[in-house]
């Protein structure tokens, strides 16, 4: 019984982490699908999302959910600006240059956050600090909220992509850029929209996760690196791949931290990637060679 | 300008480096310059795999830290003489780089970069967490200063400056020989097109791996020098921001040239000196600067100069060709990216 409880506790942790990772990875994979750019600045958007929520809540006393919506809007605008000002002018360059530009943007956002809010670790209060007990299993409310909200966002995103015309234009662009242009899809509009969605998802993920973690300028670095691991595992540009990959990494980390070593839990995702890519350079879910 | 190119220009640069300690009366300036030289050496390595071979390795600072820790651990915990530890720093870094390069170079383009980003993180985390070997976040303190012949110790800023400078000169010269050799041409062929290079009979896997190993060897040696120069080590050296910094140096100076990374790695720290009031916040300025440079000056200072020169040469060749238009003259000039300083 004790073993089962511990096991279920890790499942809960895995779902929490997996939900957050999936939301971040979804934004990254959508952007990659459209522009074929690994957006290293995505982690900085995540960080910005947490800080904007934090700022709205502590400085203006805004309600938690409103703060989350506000930060989603702010980061969506930020992300769209990044597309217009940085990635759009570089769309004809291949490989190295957009990557370096993304790194420049990341460094800029981190330094700016540090300038505004300082380098200290901040704690973000959530109104949901209680604990739920279910048959001997204890679960902080915030964790349950994260799981519910993250999976709700995934369902909403899925419906948006599959059931609306606007959403289909994103899928069409990701599948074939020329083909999408031929049927009259405005590439600029889709790129901006994709960046806005990616930014909003990152901000929501950050605002959800911040209350059980800390807020600081470098908080995005580890998350974005793991999100990259996830989309490589799941296939760059694949939406289901990002969700499944996020859950795999989430579970690997929570179980690894508990059963192997909590000191090395941050390495687990990367070791998993190195091992998998050594055996299968094409990733887990993709066909063909890279 | 013409007179400053080639051997004369390089000789002048070396002379400038030699007289620098006599021009500045300030130990602080010497320290800044020596640190810049060490990072310039590492940047030369990064430039080989990224600028010449076209594979953007984001684990570079991890390899530099590896070399530094080899020296730190061997000298402090095992009392190995500095120079033996220093020689091992490059060798061990290359040995560790062999399996890592073998695995990571099977991936192409973005996948390689992301994979190496993860490798870099693993290296950082291992250094930070493996306390019994690396002293963890406390770091390694009291690394002995490099010793010379006959009991001479390089512990004065000026002596250290010349030591580091000598390594940079040798490193730059060897790199020059590498990139102008057939091997260097091979790397550039791979950068310009994987498929084309392969169809010329170039063994992609072997040459990429060779470039990778040479590159991390430079990083390891630079790390070893860093350990002997700063004499204190922390996991921070492995942080990806150092790789990003070296990328910036390389990009500003001119990627895929020898002079460019040197110019960037030595010039940028001086620029930061003048922006010292920013220190922690320098990326508020440098971040947008990187973006603007990538968009408007993608070939960097040296690359743009070479492209300008090539354009002028091509225009002059055209002028010459017009009177003799009876037979077609081949006026294609080398492009900026394909040449090197």
Interface residues (C-beta under 8 A of the other chain):
Chain A: X36 X38 X85 X86 X89 X90 X93 X95 X96 X97 X98 X99 X100 X101 X103 X104 X105 X106 X107 X108 X109 X110 X111 X112 X114 X115 X119 X221 X222 X225 X228 X229 X232 X236 X263 X264 X266 X267 X270 X271 X273 X274 X277 X278 X281 X290
Chain B: X50 X54 X56 X103 X106 X107 X108 X109 X110 X111 X113 X114 X115 X117 X118 X119 X121 X122 X125 X126 X129 X240 X241 X244 X247 X248 X251 X255 X280 X281 X282 X283 X284 X286 X287 X288 X289 X290 X291 X294 X295 X298
